[in-house]
Amino acid sequence: MSLLRQGRDFVLVGLAQLLLDWGVFVLASACAMPVPAANLCGRTAGALLGFWLNGRVTFADAGQSRLGWRRFARFLALWLLLTACSTLLVGVVGVHAGLRWAWLAKPVVEAGLAVVSFLLWRYVVYR
């Protein structure tokens, strides 16, 4: 049952993260920031929200949060890897198809990475 609850909470937190991430990305890139830099800004905003919510809600045990510097260090290392993948994919779309297609591709890329990140967060970061 814990896995189902965690999965549900992860999806809800992920939707909040995605909205913040995508909103910052679109706003920054619409203001002429290069797509890779705008993606980094969006992912940073979403990551900070996600680390806090996932540690306080999704992966918390009986009301005990799972935050702290050791978990943040593991989170940061994995987040950097996922951010490199996201930035590469969104950047390629931006270069080859244009900014508006990059805006549309961003949620799709992040949804694909969410599956991988759930497993990483559950078994590596918040264990």
C-alpha positions as CSV (number, residue, x, y, z in Angstrom):
1,M,0.0,0.0,0.0
2,S,2.9,2.4,0.7
3,L,4.1,2.1,-2.9
4,L,0.6,3.1,-4.2
5,R,0.4,6.0,-1.8
6,Q,3.9,7.1,-2.7
7,G,3.1,6.8,-6.4
8,R,-0.1,8.9,-6.0
9,D,1.7,11.6,-4.0
10,F,4.7,11.5,-6.4
11,V,2.3,12.2,-9.3
12,L,0.6,15.1,-7.5
13,V,4.0,16.6,-6.4
14,G,5.3,16.0,-9.9
15,L,2.4,17.9,-11.5
16,A,3.1,20.9,-9.2
17,Q,6.8,20.7,-10.1
18,L,6.0,20.4,-13.8
19,L,3.8,23.5,-13.8
20,L,6.4,25.5,-12.0
21,D,9.3,24.1,-14.2
22,W,7.4,24.6,-17.4
23,G,6.2,28.1,-16.5
24,V,9.7,29.3,-15.6
25,F,11.1,27.7,-18.7
26,V,8.5,29.4,-21.0
27,L,8.8,32.8,-19.3
28,A,12.6,32.8,-19.4
29,S,12.9,31.6,-23.0
30,A,10.2,34.0,-24.1
31,C,12.4,36.8,-22.6
32,A,15.2,35.7,-25.0
33,M,17.1,33.4,-22.6
34,P,18.7,30.5,-24.6
35,V,16.7,27.3,-24.3
36,P,19.3,25.4,-22.3
37,A,19.7,28.1,-19.7
38,A,15.9,28.6,-19.5
39,N,15.5,24.8,-19.0
40,L,18.1,24.9,-16.2
41,C,16.2,27.8,-14.5
42,G,12.9,25.9,-14.8
43,R,14.3,22.6,-13.5
44,T,16.0,24.3,-10.6
45,A,12.7,25.9,-9.5
46,G,10.9,22.7,-9.9
47,A,13.6,20.7,-8.1
48,L,13.6,22.8,-5.0
49,L,9.8,22.5,-4.7
50,G,10.0,18.8,-5.4
51,F,12.8,18.0,-3.0
52,W,10.9,19.7,-0.2
53,L,7.4,18.3,-1.0
54,N,8.7,14.7,-1.7
55,G,10.7,14.7,1.5
56,R,7.8,16.1,3.6
57,V,4.9,14.3,2.0
58,T,5.6,11.6,-0.6
59,F,8.4,9.6,1.1
60,A,7.9,10.7,4.7
61,D,7.4,7.9,7.3
62,A,4.5,8.4,9.7
63,G,4.7,12.1,9.5
64,Q,8.5,12.2,9.8
65,S,10.1,14.2,7.0
66,R,13.0,12.8,5.0
67,L,15.0,15.8,4.4
68,G,18.6,16.7,5.3
69,W,22.0,17.4,3.8
70,R,22.9,13.8,3.0
71,R,19.6,13.2,1.2
72,F,20.0,16.6,-0.6
73,A,23.5,15.6,-1.8
74,R,22.2,12.3,-3.3
75,F,19.3,14.2,-4.7
76,L,21.5,16.9,-6.3
77,A,23.9,14.3,-7.9
78,L,21.0,12.4,-9.5
79,W,19.1,15.7,-10.4
80,L,22.2,16.9,-12.3
81,L,22.2,13.8,-14.4
82,L,18.5,14.0,-15.1
83,T,18.9,17.7,-15.8
84,A,21.6,17.1,-18.4
85,C,19.3,14.6,-20.2
86,S,16.4,17.0,-20.1
87,T,18.5,20.0,-21.3
88,L,20.0,18.0,-24.1
89,L,16.6,16.7,-25.3
90,V,14.8,20.1,-25.0
91,G,17.8,21.9,-26.6
92,V,17.8,19.5,-29.6
93,V,14.1,20.2,-30.2
94,G,14.7,23.9,-29.8
95,V,17.6,23.9,-32.3
96,H,15.9,21.7,-34.9
97,A,12.2,22.6,-34.6
98,G,12.1,26.0,-32.9
99,L,11.2,27.6,-29.6
100,R,7.5,26.8,-29.7
101,W,8.2,23.1,-30.3
102,A,10.6,23.2,-27.4
103,W,7.9,24.6,-25.2
104,L,5.6,21.7,-26.2
105,A,8.3,19.1,-25.9
106,K,9.3,20.1,-22.4
107,P,6.4,18.5,-20.5
108,V,6.8,15.3,-22.6
109,V,10.5,15.1,-21.8
110,E,9.8,15.7,-18.1
111,A,7.0,13.1,-18.0
112,G,9.4,10.5,-19.4
113,L,12.1,11.4,-16.9
114,A,9.5,11.3,-14.0
115,V,9.3,7.5,-14.3
116,V,13.1,7.2,-13.8
117,S,13.2,9.8,-11.1
118,F,10.5,8.1,-9.0
119,L,12.6,5.0,-8.8
120,L,15.8,7.0,-8.1
121,W,14.1,9.2,-5.4
122,R,12.5,6.2,-3.7
123,Y,15.4,3.8,-3.6
124,V,18.4,6.2,-3.6
125,V,17.5,9.6,-2.2
126,Y,14.7,9.1,0.3
127,R,15.5,5.6,1.5
